[in-house]
């Protein structure tokens, strides 16, 4: 007997913190699930930070548990905005296998200049 459930699967909430270790650098640390439910919030934050005066934005995804195609779209648009604004956008997936797999599958590791 197979039992299926249509109940939604609970995802880990998205947590975002922003710090500015230097006048020319903004670090956005993301943890939790990056999915269609959290993508708009992340896009709003990244857009705001990319429009700030800092010439370098580091996006730390080391705490990301999952990264959906909607979130990958946010990263693609952030990359384009960074290019338009002359901001260096560096993505640091850290040890997050979910982030690395999604970035690789979407072909985003090169355009986003993945940071170590």
Protein Blocks (a to p, Z undefined) as FASTA:
>chain_A
ZZddfbdcdddddddddddfbfkbccdddedjddfklmmmmmmmmmmmmmmmbfbdcddf
klpfbdcfklmmmmmmmmmmmmmnopacdddekjalklmmmmmmnopmmmnopaZZ
